[in-house]
Amino acid sequence: MIRTHGLYATAWSRWQDYLMLTKPKVVALLLLTALVGMYLTGQVPSLGRVFLTLTGIGLAAGGAAAINHVLDRHIDLRMARTHHRPVARGRIETQQAMAFALLLCVGGIGTLWLGVNGLTAWLTACSLIGYAVVYTVWLKRATPQNIVIGGLAGAMPPLLGWTAVTGSLDPHALLLVAIIFTWTPPHFWALAIHRRDDYARANVPMLPVTHGIEFTKTCVLLYTLLLTLICLLPWVVGMAGWGYLLGSVCLNLRFIQWAWRLKFSPDAQTAIHCFKFSITHLMVLFIVLLADHWIDYG
């Protein structure tokens, strides 16, 4: 009985390590934005189409995250936030993790290609390469603007959801991409401020390391102001109604409040609180956008 219990415990621990490779919380947020993109098309997708789309995007995103674990394993060991990751700690061998990652990537792209459409599969593949290769291998180590340029890959899911339903590109879908693209820098720079010493120790040229914390705080504030304007555009172009406008304004004013506090009256935890709120901001913003879509304004 003790031996059986130990085997179950080992198997469960192994499963948790492989799940950690996929960054499930990040993938869940990506899938939410993809789902919203699907329903904002004006068409009602079948449950089968929704399932295949989210499965394909989720597998590809999880695979890209696992590749990131492998390629960043040496950096991860030097950072308090990531030193416990399974590849960095050797709980999963590099070859096993990469095989798992490639299996997820192939499964995801294949699901989209065979079950959804070629455009969505190609765009997902480009996003995967953008994050797992261009950002992780090159941008992250090359420039303090890494998260600005590389953020485009993480901003793609609502476009993928849109193309999964329509099979074509649309300016409204690109507007959803623009929201996430603008949201990414203040979101990640708030974390980078909190973990500035970690990034310096790992020789990663994040903005607080190369240009200082005060400059980065200013950039966070300016980007939240820009984000507020970008978030108004769905209402301006008639993509969303008054419910979205009200929700968007409230969420962005709160984000600005956090950014203002970070710049002018911070304490030791302000940056990480700002980072955590940014996650709530994006999640609730897209939920409000989806809910507004179903409101009949007469």
C-alpha positions in Angstrom: 0.0 0.0 0.0 2.8 2.4 0.9 4.6 1.6 -2.4 1.4 2.2 -4.4 0.8 5.5 -2.6 4.4 6.5 -3.4 3.9 5.7 -7.1 0.7 7.8 -7.3 2.5 10.7 -5.5 5.4 10.5 -8.0 3.0 10.3 -11.0 1.0 13.3 -9.7 4.2 15.3 -9.1 5.4 14.4 -12.7 2.0 15.5 -14.1 2.2 18.8 -12.2 5.7 19.4 -13.7 4.6 18.9 -17.2 1.5 21.1 -16.6 3.8 23.8 -15.3 5.7 23.7 -18.6 2.6 24.9 -20.5 2.1 28.0 -18.3 -1.6 27.2 -17.8 -2.6 30.5 -16.3 -1.1 32.4 -19.2 -2.7 30.0 -21.7 -6.1 30.4 -20.0 -6.0 34.2 -20.5 -5.0 33.7 -24.1 -7.9 31.3 -24.7 -10.3 33.8 -23.1 -9.3 36.5 -25.6 -9.5 34.0 -28.5 -13.0 33.0 -27.4 -14.1 36.7 -27.3 -12.6 37.1 -30.8 -14.8 34.2 -32.1 -18.0 35.7 -30.8 -17.4 39.3 -31.8 -17.5 38.3 -35.5 -21.2 38.6 -35.7 -21.6 34.9 -36.3 -22.4 32.2 -33.8 -19.8 29.5 -34.1 -20.7 25.9 -33.5 -19.6 24.3 -30.2 -17.5 21.9 -32.3 -15.7 24.9 -34.0 -15.2 26.5 -30.6 -13.8 23.3 -29.1 -11.4 22.7 -32.0 -10.2 26.3 -32.1 -9.5 26.6 -28.4 -7.9 23.1 -28.3 -5.6 24.0 -31.2 -4.6 27.4 -29.8 -4.2 26.0 -26.3 -1.9 23.2 -27.4 0.2 25.5 -29.6 0.5 28.1 -26.8 1.4 25.4 -24.3 4.0 24.0 -26.6 5.5 27.5 -27.1 5.6 28.0 -23.3 7.4 24.6 -22.9 10.0 25.7 -25.5 10.5 28.9 -23.5 11.2 26.8 -20.4 13.8 24.8 -22.3 15.6 27.8 -23.9 15.4 29.9 -20.7 16.5 27.2 -18.3 19.9 28.8 -17.5 18.3 32.2 -17.0 15.5 30.7 -14.9 18.0 29.3 -12.4 19.3 32.8 -11.6 15.8 34.3 -10.9 13.8 33.9 -7.7 10.5 33.9 -9.7 11.6 31.0 -12.0 14.3 29.0 -10.3 11.8 26.3 -9.3 10.8 25.5 -12.9 11.0 21.8 -13.7 13.6 22.0 -16.6 15.7 24.5 -14.7 15.8 22.3 -11.7 16.4 19.1 -13.7 13.1 17.4 -12.7 12.4 17.1 -16.5 15.2 16.4 -18.9 15.8 19.0 -21.6 15.2 16.4 -24.4 12.0 15.2 -22.8 10.7 18.7 -22.4 11.5 19.6 -26.0 9.8 16.5 -27.3 6.7 17.3 -25.2 6.8 20.9 -26.5 7.0 19.8 -30.1 4.3 17.3 -29.7 2.0 20.0 -28.3 2.9 22.4 -31.1 2.4 19.8 -33.9 -0.9 18.7 -32.3 -2.1 22.3 -32.0 -1.3 23.4 -35.5 -2.6 20.1 -36.9 -5.9 20.5 -35.1 -6.3 24.0 -36.5 -5.3 22.9 -40.0 -7.5 19.9 -40.2 -10.4 21.0 -38.0 -10.6 24.8 -38.4 -8.9 26.4 -41.4 -5.5 27.0 -42.9 -5.3 30.8 -42.2 -5.8 30.2 -38.5 -3.2 27.4 -38.5 -0.6 29.6 -40.3 -1.2 32.6 -38.0 -0.9 30.4 -35.0 2.3 28.9 -36.3 3.7 32.4 -36.8 2.7 33.5 -33.3 4.4 30.3 -31.9 7.6 31.1 -33.8 7.4 34.7 -32.7 7.3 33.9 -29.0 9.3 30.7 -28.8 12.1 31.7 -31.1 12.2 35.4 -32.1 11.3 36.7 -28.6 12.9 34.0 -26.4 16.1 33.4 -28.4 16.8 36.9 -29.8 14.7 39.8 -28.5 14.7 38.9 -24.8 18.5 39.0 -24.8 19.1 41.7 -27.4 17.1 44.8 -26.5 15.2 46.5 -23.7 12.3 46.9 -26.2 12.0 43.1 -26.2 8.5 43.0 -24.6 7.2 45.7 -26.9 8.2 44.0 -30.1 7.7 40.5 -28.9 4.3 41.3 -27.4 2.8 41.0 -30.8 2.9 37.2 -30.6 0.9 37.2 -27.3 -1.6 39.7 -28.8 -2.7 37.4 -31.6 -5.3 35.1 -30.0 -8.4 37.3 -30.6 -7.4 37.5 -34.3 -7.0 33.7 -34.3 -10.4 33.3 -32.8 -11.8 35.7 -35.4 -10.2 34.0 -38.4 -11.3 30.6 -37.0 -14.9 31.7 -37.6 -14.7 33.9 -40.6 -11.6 32.5 -42.4 -10.5 36.1 -43.2 -8.8 39.1 -41.6 -10.8 42.1 -40.4 -9.9 45.6 -39.0 -12.0 44.9 -36.0 -10.0 41.9 -35.1 -6.8 43.8 -35.5 -8.2 46.4 -33.1 -8.5 43.6 -30.5 -4.8 42.7 -31.2 -3.9 46.4 -30.7 -5.5 46.4 -27.2 -3.4 43.5 -26.0 -0.3 44.8 -27.8 -0.5 48.1 -26.0 -1.4 46.4 -22.7 1.6 44.1 -22.7 4.4 46.6 -21.9 2.9 48.2 -18.8 1.8 44.8 -17.6 5.3 43.2 -18.0 7.3 46.3 -17.0 5.5 46.5 -13.7 6.8 42.9 -13.0 10.2 43.8 -14.3 10.4 46.7 -11.8 9.5 44.4 -9.0 12.1 41.8 -10.2 14.7 44.2 -11.4 17.6 42.6 -9.5 16.7 39.2 -10.8 16.9 40.4 -14.4 20.2 42.2 -13.7 21.6 39.0 -12.2 20.5 37.0 -15.2 21.9 39.6 -17.7 18.5 40.1 -19.3 18.3 43.7 -20.7 14.9 44.5 -19.4 14.0 48.2 -19.4 14.5 48.8 -15.6 18.0 47.2 -15.9 19.1 49.3 -18.9 17.3 52.6 -18.4 16.5 52.6 -14.6 13.4 52.1 -12.6 12.2 55.7 -12.7 12.3 55.8 -16.5 10.4 52.5 -16.6 7.8 53.8 -14.2 7.3 56.8 -16.5 6.9 54.4 -19.5 4.3 52.3 -17.6 2.3 55.4 -16.9 2.5 56.7 -20.5 1.5 53.3 -21.9 -1.5 53.0 -19.6 -2.7 56.4 -20.9 -2.2 55.2 -24.5 -4.0 52.0 -23.6 -7.0 54.0 -22.3 -7.3 55.7 -25.7 -6.9 52.4 -27.7 -9.6 50.8 -25.5 -12.0 53.5 -26.5 -11.8 52.6 -30.2 -14.2 49.6 -30.1 -16.9 52.0 -29.0 -15.8 54.7 -31.4 -16.0 52.4 -34.5 -19.3 50.9 -33.4 -17.9 47.6 -32.5 -19.2 47.9 -28.9 -21.8 49.9 -27.0 -22.2 52.0 -23.9 -21.8 49.1 -21.6 -18.4 48.4 -22.9 -17.5 52.1 -22.8 -18.4 52.4 -19.1 -16.6 49.2 -18.2 -13.5 50.1 -20.2 -13.3 53.6 -18.7 -13.6 52.3 -15.1 -10.9 49.6 -15.7 -8.5 51.9 -17.4 -8.9 54.6 -14.8 -8.0 52.0 -12.1 -5.0 51.0 -14.2 -3.9 54.6 -14.5 -4.3 55.0 -10.7 -2.0 52.0 -10.1 0.5 53.4 -12.6 0.3 56.9 -11.0 0.9 55.4 -7.6 3.8 53.4 -9.0 5.4 56.5 -10.4 4.8 59.0 -7.6 4.0 57.3 -4.3 5.2 53.6 -4.4 5.9 51.3 -1.6 7.8 47.9 -1.9 4.7 46.1 -3.2 3.2 48.7 -5.6 4.9 47.3 -8.7 3.7 43.7 -8.1 0.2 44.9 -7.2 0.2 46.9 -10.5 1.2 43.8 -12.3 -1.5 41.7 -10.8 -4.2 44.3 -11.5 -3.1 44.4 -15.1 -4.0 40.7 -15.4 -7.4 41.4 -13.9 -7.8 44.4 -16.2 -7.4 42.4 -19.4 -9.5 39.5 -18.3 -12.4 41.7 -17.2 -12.1 44.0 -20.2 -12.6 41.1 -22.6 -15.4 39.7 -20.5 -17.1 43.1 -20.6 -16.5 43.3 -24.4 -18.2 39.9 -24.8 -21.1 40.7 -22.5 -21.7 44.0 -24.3 -21.9 42.1 -27.6 -25.1 40.4 -26.3 -26.8 43.5 -25.0 -29.7 44.8 -27.0 -29.4 48.6 -27.0 -32.7 48.9 -29.0 
